[in-house]
Amino acid sequence: MTEKEAILKRHSVRSYEGKEIEDEKVKLIEAKIDELNLEGNLNFKFVKDAGKTYNKFFNVVSGLGTAPSVIACVGKDTKDLDMRVGYYGEKLVLFLQTLGLNTCWTGTFNKKNIDVNVKDDESLVIAIAVGYGKDQGRARKSKTLEQVTAGKKDMPDWFKEGVEMALLAPTAINQQKFTIKLNDDESVEFIDNGGVLSQVDLGIVKCHFEIGAGKKF
Ligand SMILES: Cc1cc2nc3c(=O)[nH]c(=O)nc-3n(C[C@H](O)[C@H](O)[C@H](O)COP(=O)(O)O)c2cc1C
């Protein structure tokens, strides 16, 4: 499965089967996390037993309490930490999808209960629930290309394909508060229009856009 196919298949999943993730897959996940940590200067950790990470009321009601495992998205505190967490975390989410697993980004979780060490100069930004979903989730409402783009009106195909993938990016409460601007010299700007965890969203959006456009920005 390519990253693009993973984007098309992925939806947030909040109800999971009791089944644990197999050891061979855990090894692959940990190897991928090592690679992404190095590339993104991050300190993500796969936590096999989610334990009581999702014991808050909203998480229990939504079903997330059933997630067997979780990824703790930790990194050194810098200005661009949230954006890097979004970008590299979504690379991981798409990789997990290719392994036949389901995920849900979660801003709401019990920070005290997740089994991870966070150093003084680091932050635990967010968590990603992972496991075998009871279903594959479902398509949700989306903004249109016109609503999330700005700049040059004559858009090349690579730009449109990038936006198409960006519109499938998960964002907190499905807010999609971003603008992708095409400049006259065909450079691209990713603009944050505010909202909760919007810099994490923007990193995720950039990851999807690059996969659609077939180039890095
Ligand atoms: C940064 C971020 C934070 C999120 N936090 C939560 C959360 O706390 N609880 C939850 O159930 N879903 C959470 N989500 C999942 C979004 O609600 C979901 O991605 C959005 O509704 C779009 O749906 P989709 O992922 O199926 O495309 C979060 C997503 C992102 C990107």
The ligand as an ORCA input file, in Angstrom:
! r2SCAN-3c Opt
* xyz 0 1
  C      -4.446     17.480     16.423
  C      -5.650     16.583     16.534
  C      -6.266     16.369     17.764
  C      -7.376     15.485     17.860
  N      -7.916     15.243     19.091
  C      -8.944     14.348     19.196
  C      -9.465     13.994     20.472
  O      -9.024     14.477     21.518
  N     -10.485     13.101     20.526
  C     -11.003     12.516     19.402
  O     -11.924     11.697     19.505
  N     -10.528     12.823     18.153
  C      -9.510     13.721     18.039
  N      -8.971     14.014     16.793
  C      -9.521     13.369     15.585
  C     -10.350     14.361     14.766
  O     -11.595     14.581     15.400
  C     -10.524     13.809     13.337
  O      -9.260     13.713     12.755
  C     -11.404     14.704     12.489
  O     -12.724     14.711     12.952
  C     -11.399     14.269     11.016
  O     -11.816     12.944     10.864
  P     -10.901     11.856     10.156
  O      -9.634     11.737     10.972
  O     -11.724     10.605     10.182
  O     -10.584     12.323      8.776
  C      -7.879     14.872     16.687
  C      -7.253     15.099     15.453
  C      -6.137     15.928     15.376
  C      -5.447     16.115     14.064
*
